């Protein structure tokens, strides 16, 4: 099944697309509009990594959020951080490439990473596979070398953010606020 038009036609849609990839992995029936709403996507900023972590938590996933210190948080991002703290989502120091690989291989976790794409645009991607020398994403046919990925994660404003999705617990109903 291809990406729904509601997500495909969304400006700055990478974060919502990453969420959609996760729910497809778990074969959950969640409407694209719910993902857009839960992630607090807007046309100006797209989504923030911490907002995606909150959305996943509300969908029933056990998640941890990893980041370097971010001294330039935007107002919408600060709101999401406060909500994550209130929900008890762990906010931990950034993961290394090797740690991401370990989470996927040893713990069978799904991982969404934030990095600057080669056009200089911040991008959220669900990792498809990761090996010692390259990483592949659900939203790209081309693998990225470890060296380039590590460089693109260290661009100013990216903060090496990652969301580790440990497992899923069914929820009674979605809380969209």
C-alpha positions as CSV (number, residue, x, y, z in Angstrom):
1,X,0.0,0.0,0.0
2,X,1.4,3.4,-1.0
3,X,1.4,6.5,1.2
4,X,-2.0,8.0,1.6
5,X,-2.7,11.3,-0.3
6,X,-3.3,13.1,3.0
7,X,0.3,12.5,3.9
8,X,1.8,12.6,0.4
9,X,0.4,16.1,-0.3
10,X,1.4,17.5,3.1
11,X,4.2,20.0,3.1
12,X,7.2,19.0,5.2
13,X,5.6,15.5,5.6
14,X,8.7,13.4,6.6
15,X,7.7,13.2,10.3
16,X,4.1,12.1,9.6
17,X,5.4,9.7,7.0
18,X,7.8,8.1,9.6
19,X,4.8,7.7,11.9
20,X,2.8,6.1,9.1
21,X,5.7,3.7,8.5
22,X,5.6,2.7,12.2
23,X,1.9,2.0,12.3
24,X,2.2,0.0,9.1
25,X,4.9,-2.1,10.7
26,X,2.4,-2.9,13.5
27,X,-0.6,-3.2,11.1
28,X,-2.5,-0.7,13.1
29,X,-5.6,1.0,11.7
30,X,-4.9,4.7,12.3
31,X,-6.2,7.4,9.9
32,X,-3.6,9.8,8.3
33,X,-5.5,12.7,9.7
34,X,-5.1,11.3,13.2
35,X,-1.3,11.1,12.6
36,X,-1.2,14.7,11.4
37,X,-3.2,15.8,14.4
38,X,-1.3,13.7,17.0
39,X,2.1,14.9,15.7
40,X,1.0,18.5,15.7
41,X,2.2,18.9,12.2
42,X,1.9,22.4,10.7
43,X,2.8,23.6,7.2
44,X,5.4,26.1,8.6
45,X,7.6,23.7,10.7
46,X,6.4,20.2,9.8
47,X,6.9,18.2,12.9
48,X,9.4,18.3,15.8
49,X,11.1,15.1,16.9
50,X,9.8,15.4,20.4
51,X,6.3,15.8,19.0
52,X,6.7,12.5,17.1
53,X,7.7,10.8,20.4
54,X,4.6,12.2,22.1
55,X,2.4,11.1,19.2
56,X,3.8,7.6,19.3
57,X,3.3,7.4,23.1
58,X,-0.3,8.4,22.6
59,X,-0.8,5.7,20.0
60,X,0.3,3.1,22.6
61,X,4.0,2.8,21.9
62,X,6.7,2.6,24.6
63,X,9.3,5.1,23.4
64,X,12.5,6.8,24.5
65,X,13.7,10.1,23.1
66,X,17.4,10.9,22.6
67,X,18.9,14.3,21.9
68,X,21.9,16.6,22.4
69,X,21.2,19.7,24.3
70,X,19.0,22.1,22.2
71,X,19.5,25.7,23.2
72,X,17.2,27.0,20.4
73,X,13.9,25.2,21.1
74,X,10.9,26.8,19.4
75,X,7.8,27.6,21.4
76,X,5.9,24.6,19.9
77,X,8.8,22.4,20.7
78,X,8.9,23.5,24.3
79,X,5.2,22.6,24.6
80,X,6.0,19.1,23.3
81,X,8.9,18.7,25.7
82,X,6.7,19.7,28.6
83,X,4.0,17.2,27.5
84,X,6.7,14.4,27.1
85,X,7.9,15.1,30.6
86,X,4.3,15.0,31.9
87,X,3.7,11.6,30.1
88,X,7.0,10.2,31.5
89,X,8.8,9.8,28.2
90,X,12.5,9.3,28.9
91,X,14.6,12.2,27.4
92,X,18.2,10.9,27.2
93,X,21.5,12.0,25.7
94,X,22.0,11.4,22.0
95,X,22.7,7.9,20.7
96,X,25.8,7.1,18.7
97,X,25.5,5.3,15.4
98,X,26.6,2.1,17.1
99,X,23.9,2.6,19.8
100,X,21.3,3.0,17.1
101,X,22.6,-0.2,15.5
102,X,22.5,-2.0,18.8
103,X,18.9,-0.9,19.5
104,X,17.8,-2.3,16.2
105,X,19.8,-5.5,16.2
106,X,19.9,-6.5,19.9
107,X,16.6,-5.1,21.1
108,X,14.6,-5.4,17.8
109,X,13.5,-1.7,18.3
110,X,12.3,0.6,15.6
111,X,14.2,3.9,15.4
112,X,13.3,7.2,13.9
113,X,16.3,9.5,13.3
114,X,16.5,13.2,12.6
115,X,19.2,14.4,10.3
116,X,19.9,17.0,7.6
117,X,19.3,15.6,4.2
118,X,21.8,16.3,1.4
119,X,19.7,19.3,0.4
120,X,20.1,20.9,3.8
121,X,16.6,20.2,5.0
122,X,15.9,18.5,8.4
123,X,14.5,15.1,7.8
124,X,12.8,12.4,10.0
125,X,13.2,8.9,8.7
126,X,12.4,5.4,10.1
127,X,15.5,3.3,9.8
128,X,15.0,0.3,7.6
129,X,18.4,-1.3,8.2
130,X,21.7,-0.3,9.7
131,X,25.1,-1.9,9.1
132,X,28.6,-1.0,10.1
133,X,29.2,1.1,6.9
134,X,25.7,2.2,5.8
135,X,22.2,3.0,6.9
136,X,18.9,2.6,4.9
137,X,15.6,4.4,5.5
138,X,12.0,3.5,4.6
139,X,11.7,6.8,2.7
140,X,14.7,6.4,0.4
141,X,15.8,3.8,-2.1
142,X,19.5,4.8,-1.7
143,X,21.6,3.8,1.3
144,X,23.5,6.5,3.1
145,X,27.1,5.8,4.2
146,X,27.7,5.9,7.9
147,X,30.2,8.7,7.4
148,X,27.7,10.9,5.6
149,X,24.9,10.1,8.1
150,X,27.0,10.9,11.1
151,X,28.0,14.2,9.5
152,X,24.4,15.1,8.6
153,X,23.3,14.3,12.2
154,X,25.8,16.9,13.6
155,X,24.6,19.8,11.5
156,X,23.5,22.8,13.7
157,X,19.9,22.5,14.9
158,X,19.7,18.7,14.3
159,X,20.9,17.7,17.8
160,X,21.4,14.0,16.8
161,X,17.8,13.4,17.8
162,X,16.3,9.9,17.7
163,X,13.2,8.1,18.9
164,X,13.6,4.5,19.9
165,X,10.3,2.6,19.7
166,X,10.6,-0.3,22.2
167,X,7.2,-2.0,21.9
168,X,3.4,-1.4,21.4
169,X,0.6,-1.7,23.9
170,X,-2.9,-1.5,22.7
171,X,-4.7,1.6,23.9
172,X,-8.4,1.9,24.6
173,X,-8.8,5.1,22.6
174,X,-6.6,7.7,21.1
175,X,-6.2,10.9,23.1
176,X,-5.9,13.6,20.5
177,X,-5.3,16.6,22.8
